[in-house]
């Protein structure tokens, strides 16, 4: 159980277009290459410790003639940000993906004392 003092609860959120490969025949759309998109997301202000991050698809444009395979995750979560990662494989052809995220964790408070000089 993660207990957070409510006056220290911070929530940040955002949305990122990870790629739009159908316009130029990119790897996600052509079905070749590494088939991973990785975007660095920076929080609007730092958390005191790595927060809990939830990611999800808010747009998924995929070729209907193939299998629909995907993996989306937050990786390398730190106090200042994380890597938003989308992967596909096999015969899946993805035209474009937009992902939304939310991060929740403890943040600094005005009543905190900094005794370092």
PyMOL commands that place a pseudoatom at each C-alpha (Angstrom):
pseudoatom trace, name=CA, resn=UNK, resi=1, chain=A, elem=C, hetatm=0, pos=[0.000, 0.000, 0.000]
pseudoatom trace, name=CA, resn=UNK, resi=2, chain=A, elem=C, hetatm=0, pos=[1.358, 3.412, -0.960]
pseudoatom trace, name=CA, resn=UNK, resi=3, chain=A, elem=C, hetatm=0, pos=[0.203, 6.110, 1.475]
pseudoatom trace, name=CA, resn=UNK, resi=4, chain=A, elem=C, hetatm=0, pos=[0.509, 9.747, 0.431]
pseudoatom trace, name=CA, resn=UNK, resi=5, chain=A, elem=C, hetatm=0, pos=[-0.178, 12.723, 2.625]
pseudoatom trace, name=CA, resn=UNK, resi=6, chain=A, elem=C, hetatm=0, pos=[-2.887, 14.497, 0.633]
pseudoatom trace, name=CA, resn=UNK, resi=7, chain=A, elem=C, hetatm=0, pos=[-1.286, 17.933, 0.860]
pseudoatom trace, name=CA, resn=UNK, resi=8, chain=A, elem=C, hetatm=0, pos=[1.692, 16.395, -0.961]
pseudoatom trace, name=CA, resn=UNK, resi=9, chain=A, elem=C, hetatm=0, pos=[-0.264, 14.574, -3.688]
pseudoatom trace, name=CA, resn=UNK, resi=10, chain=A, elem=C, hetatm=0, pos=[0.794, 15.606, -7.171]
pseudoatom trace, name=CA, resn=UNK, resi=11, chain=A, elem=C, hetatm=0, pos=[-0.918, 14.576, -10.403]
pseudoatom trace, name=CA, resn=UNK, resi=12, chain=A, elem=C, hetatm=0, pos=[0.481, 15.363, -13.841]
pseudoatom trace, name=CA, resn=UNK, resi=13, chain=A, elem=C, hetatm=0, pos=[-0.922, 14.244, -17.183]
pseudoatom trace, name=CA, resn=UNK, resi=14, chain=A, elem=C, hetatm=0, pos=[-0.418, 14.606, -20.903]
pseudoatom trace, name=CA, resn=UNK, resi=15, chain=A, elem=C, hetatm=0, pos=[-0.961, 13.304, -24.407]
pseudoatom trace, name=CA, resn=UNK, resi=16, chain=A, elem=C, hetatm=0, pos=[1.625, 12.456, -27.089]
pseudoatom trace, name=CA, resn=UNK, resi=17, chain=A, elem=C, hetatm=0, pos=[1.344, 11.553, -30.756]
pseudoatom trace, name=CA, resn=UNK, resi=18, chain=A, elem=C, hetatm=0, pos=[3.957, 8.791, -30.859]
pseudoatom trace, name=CA, resn=UNK, resi=19, chain=A, elem=C, hetatm=0, pos=[4.139, 8.483, -34.637]
pseudoatom trace, name=CA, resn=UNK, resi=20, chain=A, elem=C, hetatm=0, pos=[2.203, 8.904, -37.875]
pseudoatom trace, name=CA, resn=UNK, resi=21, chain=A, elem=C, hetatm=0, pos=[3.875, 6.444, -40.263]
pseudoatom trace, name=CA, resn=UNK, resi=22, chain=A, elem=C, hetatm=0, pos=[1.212, 6.008, -42.941]
pseudoatom trace, name=CA, resn=UNK, resi=23, chain=A, elem=C, hetatm=0, pos=[2.077, 9.393, -44.514]
pseudoatom trace, name=CA, resn=UNK, resi=24, chain=A, elem=C, hetatm=0, pos=[5.661, 8.468, -45.388]
pseudoatom trace, name=CA, resn=UNK, resi=25, chain=A, elem=C, hetatm=0, pos=[5.605, 4.651, -45.356]
pseudoatom trace, name=CA, resn=UNK, resi=26, chain=A, elem=C, hetatm=0, pos=[7.477, 4.404, -42.039]
pseudoatom trace, name=CA, resn=UNK, resi=27, chain=A, elem=C, hetatm=0, pos=[8.425, 1.175, -40.270]
pseudoatom trace, name=CA, resn=UNK, resi=28, chain=A, elem=C, hetatm=0, pos=[5.229, 0.836, -38.227]
pseudoatom trace, name=CA, resn=UNK, resi=29, chain=A, elem=C, hetatm=0, pos=[3.093, 1.097, -41.369]
pseudoatom trace, name=CA, resn=UNK, resi=30, chain=A, elem=C, hetatm=0, pos=[5.335, -0.932, -43.690]
pseudoatom trace, name=CA, resn=UNK, resi=31, chain=A, elem=C, hetatm=0, pos=[5.794, -3.724, -41.126]
pseudoatom trace, name=CA, resn=UNK, resi=32, chain=A, elem=C, hetatm=0, pos=[9.596, -3.657, -41.263]
pseudoatom trace, name=CA, resn=UNK, resi=33, chain=A, elem=C, hetatm=0, pos=[12.395, -2.672, -38.920]
pseudoatom trace, name=CA, resn=UNK, resi=34, chain=A, elem=C, hetatm=0, pos=[12.517, -2.432, -35.141]
pseudoatom trace, name=CA, resn=UNK, resi=35, chain=A, elem=C, hetatm=0, pos=[8.819, -1.450, -34.761]
pseudoatom trace, name=CA, resn=UNK, resi=36, chain=A, elem=C, hetatm=0, pos=[9.272, 0.440, -31.498]
pseudoatom trace, name=CA, resn=UNK, resi=37, chain=A, elem=C, hetatm=0, pos=[8.496, 4.085, -30.773]
pseudoatom trace, name=CA, resn=UNK, resi=38, chain=A, elem=C, hetatm=0, pos=[10.032, 5.655, -27.669]
pseudoatom trace, name=CA, resn=UNK, resi=39, chain=A, elem=C, hetatm=0, pos=[9.290, 9.215, -26.508]
pseudoatom trace, name=CA, resn=UNK, resi=40, chain=A, elem=C, hetatm=0, pos=[10.822, 10.941, -23.475]
pseudoatom trace, name=CA, resn=UNK, resi=41, chain=A, elem=C, hetatm=0, pos=[8.154, 12.606, -21.326]
pseudoatom trace, name=CA, resn=UNK, resi=42, chain=A, elem=C, hetatm=0, pos=[9.179, 15.257, -18.791]
pseudoatom trace, name=CA, resn=UNK, resi=43, chain=A, elem=C, hetatm=0, pos=[6.878, 16.090, -15.884]
pseudoatom trace, name=CA, resn=UNK, resi=44, chain=A, elem=C, hetatm=0, pos=[5.828, 19.721, -15.410]
pseudoatom trace, name=CA, resn=UNK, resi=45, chain=A, elem=C, hetatm=0, pos=[7.639, 19.640, -12.043]
pseudoatom trace, name=CA, resn=UNK, resi=46, chain=A, elem=C, hetatm=0, pos=[9.570, 16.889, -10.259]
pseudoatom trace, name=CA, resn=UNK, resi=47, chain=A, elem=C, hetatm=0, pos=[8.080, 14.392, -7.839]
pseudoatom trace, name=CA, resn=UNK, resi=48, chain=A, elem=C, hetatm=0, pos=[9.888, 13.512, -4.584]
pseudoatom trace, name=CA, resn=UNK, resi=49, chain=A, elem=C, hetatm=0, pos=[10.231, 9.883, -5.726]
pseudoatom trace, name=CA, resn=UNK, resi=50, chain=A, elem=C, hetatm=0, pos=[9.354, 8.062, -8.948]
pseudoatom trace, name=CA, resn=UNK, resi=51, chain=A, elem=C, hetatm=0, pos=[5.542, 8.317, -9.269]
pseudoatom trace, name=CA, resn=UNK, resi=52, chain=A, elem=C, hetatm=0, pos=[3.024, 5.721, -10.374]
pseudoatom trace, name=CA, resn=UNK, resi=53, chain=A, elem=C, hetatm=0, pos=[2.513, 6.210, -14.129]
pseudoatom trace, name=CA, resn=UNK, resi=54, chain=A, elem=C, hetatm=0, pos=[-0.419, 4.843, -16.134]
pseudoatom trace, name=CA, resn=UNK, resi=55, chain=A, elem=C, hetatm=0, pos=[-0.429, 4.979, -19.944]
pseudoatom trace, name=CA, resn=UNK, resi=56, chain=A, elem=C, hetatm=0, pos=[-3.126, 4.131, -22.444]
pseudoatom trace, name=CA, resn=UNK, resi=57, chain=A, elem=C, hetatm=0, pos=[-4.048, 4.513, -26.086]
pseudoatom trace, name=CA, resn=UNK, resi=58, chain=A, elem=C, hetatm=0, pos=[-6.216, 7.483, -27.010]
pseudoatom trace, name=CA, resn=UNK, resi=59, chain=A, elem=C, hetatm=0, pos=[-5.925, 6.850, -30.777]
pseudoatom trace, name=CA, resn=UNK, resi=60, chain=A, elem=C, hetatm=0, pos=[-5.128, 3.583, -32.541]
pseudoatom trace, name=CA, resn=UNK, resi=61, chain=A, elem=C, hetatm=0, pos=[-5.178, 3.632, -36.355]
pseudoatom trace, name=CA, resn=UNK, resi=62, chain=A, elem=C, hetatm=0, pos=[-4.315, 0.186, -37.691]
pseudoatom trace, name=CA, resn=UNK, resi=63, chain=A, elem=C, hetatm=0, pos=[-4.634, -1.773, -40.946]
pseudoatom trace, name=CA, resn=UNK, resi=64, chain=A, elem=C, hetatm=0, pos=[-7.728, -3.992, -40.742]
pseudoatom trace, name=CA, resn=UNK, resi=65, chain=A, elem=C, hetatm=0, pos=[-6.252, -6.777, -42.914]
pseudoatom trace, name=CA, resn=UNK, resi=66, chain=A, elem=C, hetatm=0, pos=[-3.628, -7.882, -40.359]
pseudoatom trace, name=CA, resn=UNK, resi=67, chain=A, elem=C, hetatm=0, pos=[-3.507, -8.945, -36.720]
pseudoatom trace, name=CA, resn=UNK, resi=68, chain=A, elem=C, hetatm=0, pos=[-3.681, -6.150, -34.145]
pseudoatom trace, name=CA, resn=UNK, resi=69, chain=A, elem=C, hetatm=0, pos=[-0.716, -6.557, -31.788]
pseudoatom trace, name=CA, resn=UNK, resi=70, chain=A, elem=C, hetatm=0, pos=[0.608, -3.873, -29.484]
pseudoatom trace, name=CA, resn=UNK, resi=71, chain=A, elem=C, hetatm=0, pos=[2.364, -3.228, -26.232]
pseudoatom trace, name=CA, resn=UNK, resi=72, chain=A, elem=C, hetatm=0, pos=[2.412, 0.194, -24.559]
pseudoatom trace, name=CA, resn=UNK, resi=73, chain=A, elem=C, hetatm=0, pos=[4.263, 0.984, -21.344]
pseudoatom trace, name=CA, resn=UNK, resi=74, chain=A, elem=C, hetatm=0, pos=[5.942, 3.563, -19.152]
pseudoatom trace, name=CA, resn=UNK, resi=75, chain=A, elem=C, hetatm=0, pos=[9.602, 2.624, -18.711]
pseudoatom trace, name=CA, resn=UNK, resi=76, chain=A, elem=C, hetatm=0, pos=[12.548, 4.223, -16.909]
pseudoatom trace, name=CA, resn=UNK, resi=77, chain=A, elem=C, hetatm=0, pos=[10.246, 6.175, -14.569]
pseudoatom trace, name=CA, resn=UNK, resi=78, chain=A, elem=C, hetatm=0, pos=[12.102, 8.761, -12.475]
pseudoatom trace, name=CA, resn=UNK, resi=79, chain=A, elem=C, hetatm=0, pos=[11.208, 11.828, -10.412]
pseudoatom trace, name=CA, resn=UNK, resi=80, chain=A, elem=C, hetatm=0, pos=[11.454, 14.020, -13.529]
pseudoatom trace, name=CA, resn=UNK, resi=81, chain=A, elem=C, hetatm=0, pos=[9.906, 11.901, -16.289]
pseudoatom trace, name=CA, resn=UNK, resi=82, chain=A, elem=C, hetatm=0, pos=[9.687, 8.576, -18.098]
pseudoatom trace, name=CA, resn=UNK, resi=83, chain=A, elem=C, hetatm=0, pos=[9.977, 6.846, -21.465]
pseudoatom trace, name=CA, resn=UNK, resi=84, chain=A, elem=C, hetatm=0, pos=[6.635, 6.283, -23.210]
pseudoatom trace, name=CA, resn=UNK, resi=85, chain=A, elem=C, hetatm=0, pos=[7.132, 3.128, -25.288]
pseudoatom trace, name=CA, resn=UNK, resi=86, chain=A, elem=C, hetatm=0, pos=[4.935, 1.560, -27.987]
pseudoatom trace, name=CA, resn=UNK, resi=87, chain=A, elem=C, hetatm=0, pos=[5.814, -1.747, -29.670]
pseudoatom trace, name=CA, resn=UNK, resi=88, chain=A, elem=C, hetatm=0, pos=[4.234, -3.935, -32.319]
pseudoatom trace, name=CA, resn=UNK, resi=89, chain=A, elem=C, hetatm=0, pos=[5.364, -7.085, -34.126]
pseudoatom trace, name=CA, resn=UNK, resi=90, chain=A, elem=C, hetatm=0, pos=[4.419, -9.704, -36.681]
pseudoatom trace, name=CA, resn=UNK, resi=91, chain=A, elem=C, hetatm=0, pos=[2.205, -8.635, -39.588]
pseudoatom trace, name=CA, resn=UNK, resi=92, chain=A, elem=C, hetatm=0, pos=[0.569, -5.750, -37.684]
pseudoatom trace, name=CA, resn=UNK, resi=93, chain=A, elem=C, hetatm=0, pos=[0.591, -2.473, -39.618]
pseudoatom trace, name=CA, resn=UNK, resi=94, chain=A, elem=C, hetatm=0, pos=[0.017, 0.635, -37.522]
pseudoatom trace, name=CA, resn=UNK, resi=95, chain=A, elem=C, hetatm=0, pos=[-0.642, 3.968, -39.209]
pseudoatom trace, name=CA, resn=UNK, resi=96, chain=A, elem=C, hetatm=0, pos=[-0.536, 6.166, -36.109]
pseudoatom trace, name=CA, resn=UNK, resi=97, chain=A, elem=C, hetatm=0, pos=[-0.802, 6.098, -32.341]
pseudoatom trace, name=CA, resn=UNK, resi=98, chain=A, elem=C, hetatm=0, pos=[-1.559, 8.717, -29.716]
pseudoatom trace, name=CA, resn=UNK, resi=99, chain=A, elem=C, hetatm=0, pos=[-1.093, 7.869, -26.046]
pseudoatom trace, name=CA, resn=UNK, resi=100, chain=A, elem=C, hetatm=0, pos=[-2.335, 9.602, -22.893]
pseudoatom trace, name=CA, resn=UNK, resi=101, chain=A, elem=C, hetatm=0, pos=[-0.643, 9.305, -19.522]
pseudoatom trace, name=CA, resn=UNK, resi=102, chain=A, elem=C, hetatm=0, pos=[-1.171, 10.222, -15.885]
pseudoatom trace, name=CA, resn=UNK, resi=103, chain=A, elem=C, hetatm=0, pos=[1.431, 10.285, -13.113]
pseudoatom trace, name=CA, resn=UNK, resi=104, chain=A, elem=C, hetatm=0, pos=[0.594, 10.365, -9.395]
pseudoatom trace, name=CA, resn=UNK, resi=105, chain=A, elem=C, hetatm=0, pos=[2.997, 10.738, -6.531]
pseudoatom trace, name=CA, resn=UNK, resi=106, chain=A, elem=C, hetatm=0, pos=[4.322, 12.814, -3.700]
pseudoatom trace, name=CA, resn=UNK, resi=107, chain=A, elem=C, hetatm=0, pos=[5.557, 16.354, -4.418]
pseudoatom trace, name=CA, resn=UNK, resi=108, chain=A, elem=C, hetatm=0, pos=[7.276, 19.041, -2.381]
pseudoatom trace, name=CA, resn=UNK, resi=109, chain=A, elem=C, hetatm=0, pos=[5.120, 21.305, -0.208]
pseudoatom trace, name=CA, resn=UNK, resi=110, chain=A, elem=C, hetatm=0, pos=[5.475, 24.977, 0.767]
pseudoatom trace, name=CA, resn=UNK, resi=111, chain=A, elem=C, hetatm=0, pos=[5.868, 23.947, 4.414]
pseudoatom trace, name=CA, resn=UNK, resi=112, chain=A, elem=C, hetatm=0, pos=[8.975, 21.853, 3.671]
pseudoatom trace, name=CA, resn=UNK, resi=113, chain=A, elem=C, hetatm=0, pos=[12.125, 23.191, 5.289]
pseudoatom trace, name=CA, resn=UNK, resi=114, chain=A, elem=C, hetatm=0, pos=[15.407, 23.171, 3.454]
pseudoatom trace, name=CA, resn=UNK, resi=115, chain=A, elem=C, hetatm=0, pos=[18.168, 23.447, 6.042]
pseudoatom trace, name=CA, resn=UNK, resi=116, chain=A, elem=C, hetatm=0, pos=[21.029, 23.217, 3.539]
pseudoatom trace, name=CA, resn=UNK, resi=117, chain=A, elem=C, hetatm=0, pos=[22.957, 26.430, 3.019]
for i in range(1, 117): cmd.bond("trace and resi %d" % i, "trace and resi %d" % (i + 1))
show_as sticks, trace
zoom trace
